[in-house]
Amino acid sequence: MLPNINFNVYIVHYTPLHQRRAFLLSKLKDISPVNWITETNFAEVPRRVSNANSVFGLSIRKMGLYLGTNSRSLSFSRRKAYWDGLLLHFASYLHWRRLDLVNGSIPPAKTLKESWLENQSMHYNALVHACSNENEWTLILEDDAIPIEDWGAKVTSIGDNLSSRKPTWINLNSGAGLRRTSSDPQPDHNGLFRVRPPSTRCAVAYMVNRKFAQLFVETIRIHGMPDWLPIDVLFHLFCARYRVRTYWQEPVTFVQGSESGHFESNFAKWRDQKDTTKGD
């Protein structure tokens, strides 16, 4: 039995994936309520058409700096990854060809498929709800998140012990090979360590406080949701732009099922079929 929880739960779920829903229901049976956000009930999102020149006021060079830091930290410490990025950033002003190196981690400025836009919208809708939840903290899961043992107690402990005075994002999943580097602090008793500059991993399982949700929703209302950025990349740039406190966790509380092999990675298959058959 789980302790008295201090967080709300929202699950981003694509409805054809019945197996994933059933699995998560079995793992979250002691949580009430579990809120399901699907492609059929998300709130309308203010959008901005494809434009790679600026996101939330970040220039192309700044976007490349922050996104590239994660890429380079696969090989170097996060401190070295960031300083190498700064050198590329300044070198791009001296010679235009250097800009190609800076931009290497930025997705193409091409409108995402409708299914990926739906994914953006579902996450946005979950955060809209988080703005007015009675609990300070909100846990948001994608439907291939696999909780480890005692996950509820671990998440509750985080909410009890972490200050919520500033907008805060907490990654609770592994993803994309990203992990703690030699220049990152040691994890605390909840496995959390602060990541600087602010960075995110995959958006499979994350926890945010109300201030984060309010800042994100208000920012999207003002600037619009870029229609060319996958949600995990968008969160990364948002956190960097607004200096959100970001924490990662090792060991993690949730495993990404489509990455670990627990689930067939068929989310994209279902979505691609939907895109292909649109209008039939």
N, C-alpha and C positions, 0 to 999 in steps of 0.2 A: 504494500500500500504506500502511495506517495505521501509526502508531508503536505502540509497546507501550502499550496503553491502561491507564489507572489507574481505570477506572470500570466499573460494571455497567450493563446496559441492560435496561429493561423497557418493553414496548409494550402499552398499553391498547388492545385491539382488539375490535370487535364483529364476530363471525364472518361475517355475510352480506356484508360489504364486502370481497370477494375482491380487487378491483383495488387497494385500499389496501395490503393485505398484500403482494401481489406487488411493488408499487412500492417499499415500504420494504425488502423483502428484497433487491432489486436495489441499493439505495443503501447497505445495511448489510452487504453480503456479506463484508466483511473483518473483521467483528466476530463473535467466537465466545465464549460463546453469546449469542444474542438471545433473551430470555425473553418469551413472549407471555402476557399476562393477558387472559382473555376472560370473557364473561358466563357461561360454563359451568364455570369452575374457580376462582372467587374464594372467599376465606375468609369465613366468616360474620362479620358485623360487629355489634357491640353497638350498638343503636339507641335513640334517644330520640324519642318522638312529638313532633309539631309543638308548639312552644312558643316564641313570640317574645320572652318576657320576659327570657331570659338565654341566652347561648351562651358556654361556657367561663368563666362568671363575668362576662362583659361585659353591661352593661345595654343596654336599647334605645337610650338616648342615646349610649353609647359606640360601639355598632355603627353607628349613623347617622353619627357623627363620622368613623370610619375608612373606611367605605364611601363616604361623601360626599366625602372628600378626593380619591379617585380621580376621581369625577365632576367635581368643580370644577376639577381640574387639567387638564381638557380645554380650559379657557378661561384659567386663571391659572397662575402658578407654583405649585409644590407647597407652598412655604412659605405663600403667601397662601391657598391652598386649605385648608390645615390651620388657619390662624388664623381664617379666616372660619367654618370649622366649629366651632371653639371658641366663637366668639361666639354662634352658633346654639345650641350645646349649653347654654351658661349662660342664654341667653334663654328656653329651653324650661322652665326652672324658674320663670321669672317670669310666663309666660303659657302656658297649656296649648296654645293654638293654634300656638305656635311649634314644638311637638313634631312637627306634621305636616311641617314643613320638614326637621327633623332626620331623620325616618324615610323621607324620599323615596327613598333608595337601598337600603332594606332590602327583600328579596323578601317576597311575601305568606307568612304563616305557614300554608301549606297543604302537605300531604304531597305530595312529588314523585311523578311517575309511576314505575312500577316500573323502567322502562328507565333513568331518571335515578338511581334508587337503585343500580342495577347499576353505573352509571358511578362513583358514589361508592365502591362496594365494590371495584371493580377497582383504583382508585388506592390505596385502603387496603391491599389485598393486596400491591401492589407495594412499599409502604413497610414492610409486615411483613417481606418478604424483605430489604429494604435494611438492616434492623436487624442482620442477621447475615452480611452479605456480607463477603468477605475484603477487598474494596476499600473505601476510606473513602467514596468518592463513588458515587452512583447517578444515572443519567440515566433519566428517565421521559418517554416520548413517548405522545401519542395518535396514532391511526393516520392522521390527516391531516397529520402533521408532515412537512414537506419540508426535508431537509437541504441547506444550501448547500455549495459546493465547500470541501474541506478541513475539513469540520465535525469530523472525528475529532481532527485535530491541535489545533483550537481548544479543544475540550472537554478534551482531555488537558492542554493548557497551563493551563487554569483550575484543574484538580485539582492540578497541580504547584505553582502559585503562590499559591493562596488558602488562608489559614489555616482549619483545621477545628476549632479549639478550642471554638467556640460553635455552637449550632444555626444552620444557614445554608440559605437558599433562594436559588436563582439562576434567574431567568427567562431563557430562551434564545430566546423567540419574541416576535413582535409580537402585538397583539391589542386589539380593542375601541377602537382609535384612541389608546390610551395610549402616551405617549412621554416622553422626558426633557424637563423643563421648565427654565426659566431659572435656577431656584434649586437645581437638582441639580448635583452635581459633574461635571466632565468625565470621559468614559469613559477607562479605562486601556488598556493595550496589547491586552487581550482584549475591549475594548468594554464592560467592566463599569463600572457606577457604583452607589454605595450609595444606597438609597432610604429616606428618613426622612420621616414615620413609616413603619414596616414596611408594605409593600404588595406585592400580587401582580398580575399580569395574568392572561390566560387560561392554563389548565393544559395547554396543547398540548405544550410542551417545557420541562422544568425539571430542574434538578440539585440534589440535596440531599446533605448529609453524613449520616453514621450518627447523629450526635447529634440532628439534626432528626427523622429517621425514628423513633428511639426515643422522643423526646418526644411526637411526634404519636400514635404507636400507644398509648403509655401514657395519654395524655390521653383518647383515644377509649374506652379500656377503663374509665376512671374515669367520664367524663361521658356517654358514648354519642355516636353520630353523629347530629346533628340531621337529621331526615328531610325537612326543608323547605328546605335550603340546597344549591344546586348546588356541586359540588366546588371550583370556582375561588373562589366567595364564601367557602366554609368555610376554605380555605387562607388567604385574606386576613385573616379575623377571627382565625384561629389565630396567624398571624405577628404581628399587632398585639397580641394578648393576651399573648403570651409574649416579646415584644420580640426576635423572631428577626431575625438579620441578613439583610436582603433586598437582592439586587442585580438590576438589570435590565441589558439589553445593547443597545447600538446601535453598529454595525449588528448585527442578530440573526444567530444561527447556524441557526435554523429558521424557516420561513415556515408559516403556517397555511393549508393547502391549500384548505379549504372557504371561507376568507375571501378568498384571493387569486384564486379561480376555477379553480385547478388541478383540484380535485375538485368534483363537484356536491355541494351541501350536503344529502346524503341520509341522513346519520346519523340525524337526527331523524325522517326519513320511515320508515326501517326500524324505529326504536324505537317510533314512534307506531303503526305497523301491528301490532307485537307487543303493545302495550298494548290496541289495539282488539280483537284476536282472542283475547286471553287468555280461557281457559275454553271456547273453541269446540271 
